[in-house]
Structures are given as structure tokens and as C-alpha cells.
Amino acid sequence: MSKPSADHRGCSAHINHSLWDKDGKTNLLYDVNAPNKLSELCGYWMAGLLKHSQATTMLMAPTVNCYKRFGVQSHVSSIPNWGIDNRSCMLRLKINGMEGTYIENRSSGGGSNPYLTLAAVVAAGIDGIEKNCLFRKKRPATPSG
């Protein structure tokens, strides 16, 4: 059960993922020359995840108890946002060089089906790439220390 008690934190099922070239040698999320070290492809992918976050949340929080994990001071964002190493954001980016850069989608609850949630993440990301979705001009959330 994702949130059995209001007095305790809920159980999550974060979807941690990265994108690699077909040879599995180059992390396509990372760009050493970009100011924030994130590639343009990463921006399209994350914009797709944010664009479809309302629909994917139905798969990631399919029960009332999963949905109860969202809220103020719950470490689960009910707002589609992103941040670099920020646990309060829906998408937490971990930038650790070519081999360690990945996205942590923090929306998924312990009661979700991991196969469906991963399929939803991949479909949303691909849509972002195919449509060249762009981030809004707003700054990302600041790191939470």
C-alpha cells in the first residue's frame, strides 16, 4: 500500500532512466558543452514527460492511497516541474557525468504497475522528441540543499 498512514511517508516506485545511443556507449542526456550539462535531446524528452504528466499520473498513482502521497511537504510534487538534484520536483535530474546522468521521475507510487508506468514514460518522452517540445522559459526549481 502506497500510503497506509497519514502520519508516515508513502511508498514510492520512482522511475529512474537515461537515454543511450544504440551501441550503449553514449549517454544522450548529457552534454559536456551545455551550461547545465543537459543535452537538447534531454530537454525534448523532459518536456514530453512534463506535457503528459497529467495523463501518466493516472498510471503512476492508480489508487487513492497512491494519490495521497502528493501534497505539501510530502517529497512528491503535484506540480509538473523539474530540478537538478531537487527531491521536491516531479523530475529530479542527477548530473554525474557521461555515465551517471539520469532522470528520476518521482510521481510513481508503490501501488503502480512498473511495466505500465515505464511504457508511459517512454511514450511521453518519445512524443517530446518527435514534436520537438521545448521547456517553458521559466527557471527550474532550485536545489533543496
Kinemage of the C-alpha trace (Angstrom):
@kinemage 1
@onewidth
@group {chain A} dominant
@subgroup {mainchain}
@vectorlist {calphas} color= white
{ca met a 1} P 0.000 0.000 0.000
{ca ser a 2} L 1.445 3.349 -1.026
{ca lys a 3} L 0.257 5.448 1.906
{ca pro a 4} L -1.175 3.308 4.730
{ca ser a 5} L -0.992 6.057 7.371
{ca ala a 6} L -1.261 9.826 7.184
{ca asp a 7} L 1.462 10.029 9.848
{ca his a 8} L 4.121 8.327 7.701
{ca arg a 9} L 5.660 8.859 4.304
{ca gly a 10} L 4.303 6.744 1.491
{ca cys a 11} L 5.994 4.065 -0.582
{ca ser a 12} L 7.233 5.117 -3.987
{ca ala a 13} L 8.260 3.441 -7.201
{ca his a 14} L 10.439 6.097 -8.834
{ca ile a 15} L 11.225 5.560 -12.497
{ca asn a 16} L 14.976 6.178 -12.909
{ca his a 17} L 16.067 6.211 -16.516
{ca ser a 18} L 18.522 7.572 -19.035
{ca leu a 19} L 18.829 7.505 -22.829
{ca trp a 20} L 21.770 5.890 -24.597
{ca asp a 21} L 22.888 5.549 -28.205
{ca lys a 22} L 22.261 2.220 -29.953
{ca asp a 23} L 25.769 0.987 -29.029
{ca gly a 24} L 25.178 1.769 -25.361
{ca lys a 25} L 28.301 3.924 -25.160
{ca thr a 26} L 26.990 7.499 -25.118
{ca asn a 27} L 24.507 8.900 -22.634
{ca leu a 28} L 22.227 11.065 -24.767
{ca leu a 29} L 21.003 13.131 -21.811
{ca tyr a 30} L 24.458 14.526 -21.084
{ca asp a 31} L 26.271 17.284 -22.981
{ca val a 32} L 29.604 18.376 -21.547
{ca asn a 33} L 29.421 21.658 -23.515
{ca ala a 34} L 25.947 22.745 -22.370
{ca pro a 35} L 25.750 25.250 -19.490
{ca asn a 36} L 23.784 22.848 -17.275
{ca lys a 37} L 25.364 19.718 -18.845
{ca leu a 38} L 21.993 18.590 -20.245
{ca ser a 39} L 21.624 17.857 -23.951
{ca glu a 40} L 18.997 19.343 -26.236
{ca leu a 41} L 17.533 15.840 -26.610
{ca cys a 42} L 17.191 15.687 -22.820
{ca gly a 43} L 15.179 18.907 -22.971
{ca tyr a 44} L 12.803 17.459 -25.557
{ca trp a 45} L 12.447 14.226 -23.550
{ca met a 46} L 11.711 16.017 -20.274
{ca ala a 47} L 9.318 18.446 -21.966
{ca gly a 48} L 7.367 15.421 -23.221
{ca leu a 49} L 7.289 13.970 -19.699
{ca leu a 50} L 6.017 17.273 -18.309
{ca lys a 51} L 3.494 17.736 -21.121
{ca his a 52} L 1.941 14.321 -20.481
{ca ser a 53} L 2.327 14.303 -16.686
{ca gln a 54} L -1.390 14.660 -16.011
{ca ala a 55} L -2.194 11.559 -18.076
{ca thr a 56} L 0.738 9.493 -16.805
{ca thr a 57} L -0.172 10.284 -13.195
{ca met a 58} L -3.278 8.134 -13.616
{ca leu a 59} L -0.982 5.160 -14.204
{ca met a 60} L 1.607 6.180 -11.636
{ca ala a 61} L -0.913 6.814 -8.853
{ca pro a 62} L -3.767 4.433 -9.711
{ca thr a 63} L -5.296 4.163 -6.236
{ca val a 64} L -6.488 6.596 -3.586
{ca asn a 65} L -3.565 5.614 -1.354
{ca cys a 66} L -1.074 6.271 -4.157
{ca tyr a 67} L -2.651 9.675 -4.759
{ca lys a 68} L -2.410 10.574 -1.055
{ca arg a 69} L 1.387 10.687 -1.442
{ca phe a 70} L 1.074 14.002 -3.318
{ca gly a 71} L 0.978 17.240 -1.374
{ca val a 72} L 2.807 19.849 0.628
{ca gln a 73} L 5.964 18.564 2.372
{ca ser a 74} L 5.447 15.046 1.040
{ca his a 75} L 8.521 14.945 -1.241
{ca val a 76} L 6.173 14.152 -4.122
{ca ser a 77} L 5.364 17.068 -6.378
{ca ser a 78} L 1.784 17.520 -7.533
{ca ile a 79} L 3.087 20.164 -9.948
{ca pro a 80} L 4.789 19.190 -13.230
{ca asn a 81} L 8.269 20.595 -12.590
{ca trp a 82} L 11.914 19.632 -12.714
{ca gly a 83} L 15.081 20.436 -10.883
{ca ile a 84} L 18.699 19.406 -10.708
{ca asp a 85} L 19.137 17.150 -7.670
{ca asn a 86} L 15.920 18.514 -6.147
{ca arg a 87} L 13.819 15.937 -4.278
{ca ser a 88} L 10.768 18.199 -4.221
{ca cys a 89} L 10.363 18.129 -8.022
{ca met a 90} L 8.449 15.664 -10.163
{ca leu a 91} L 11.511 15.161 -12.368
{ca arg a 92} L 14.793 15.117 -10.458
{ca leu a 93} L 17.863 15.270 -12.675
{ca lys a 94} L 21.054 13.669 -11.457
{ca ile a 95} L 24.023 15.003 -13.407
{ca asn a 96} L 27.045 12.821 -12.739
{ca gly a 97} L 28.997 12.918 -15.974
{ca met a 98} L 28.587 10.815 -19.088
{ca glu a 99} L 27.900 7.569 -17.273
{ca gly a 100} L 25.877 8.797 -14.325
{ca thr a 101} L 23.370 11.312 -15.684
{ca tyr a 102} L 19.755 10.205 -15.424
{ca ile a 103} L 16.199 11.349 -14.749
{ca glu a 104} L 14.310 10.276 -11.657
{ca asn a 105} L 10.554 10.519 -12.184
{ca arg a 106} L 9.235 10.717 -8.622
{ca ser a 107} L 5.487 10.517 -9.379
{ca ser a 108} L 5.026 6.779 -9.321
{ca gly a 109} L 3.620 5.173 -6.180
{ca gly a 110} L 4.248 1.726 -4.745
{ca gly a 111} L 0.826 0.523 -5.922
{ca ser a 112} L 1.535 1.264 -9.576
{ca asn a 113} L 2.328 -1.273 -12.271
{ca pro a 114} L 6.010 -0.697 -13.182
{ca tyr a 115} L 5.552 -2.002 -16.722
{ca leu a 116} L 2.723 0.426 -17.460
{ca thr a 117} L 4.488 3.370 -15.842
{ca leu a 118} L 7.701 2.739 -17.751
{ca ala a 119} L 5.743 2.410 -21.002
{ca ala a 120} L 4.004 5.722 -20.253
{ca val a 121} L 7.334 7.447 -19.535
{ca val a 122} L 8.850 6.164 -22.775
{ca ala a 123} L 5.786 7.155 -24.834
{ca ala a 124} L 5.711 10.660 -23.318
{ca gly a 125} L 9.451 11.135 -23.844
{ca ile a 126} L 9.295 9.963 -27.453
{ca asp a 127} L 6.399 12.348 -28.100
{ca gly a 128} L 8.504 15.190 -26.719
{ca ile a 129} L 11.338 14.297 -29.087
{ca glu a 130} L 9.104 13.788 -32.142
{ca lys a 131} L 7.321 17.122 -31.607
{ca asn a 132} L 10.492 18.979 -30.531
{ca cys a 133} L 8.728 20.077 -27.359
{ca leu a 134} L 10.606 22.791 -25.532
{ca phe a 135} L 10.808 23.784 -21.918
{ca arg a 136} L 8.974 26.888 -20.906
{ca lys a 137} L 11.242 29.831 -20.281
{ca lys a 138} L 10.746 29.518 -16.507
{ca arg a 139} L 13.779 28.586 -14.462
{ca pro a 140} L 13.859 25.131 -12.906
{ca ala a 141} L 13.233 24.743 -9.206
{ca thr a 142} L 16.321 25.446 -7.134
{ca pro a 143} L 18.195 22.589 -5.443
{ca ser a 144} L 16.941 21.788 -1.969
{ca gly a 145} L 20.322 21.569 -0.300
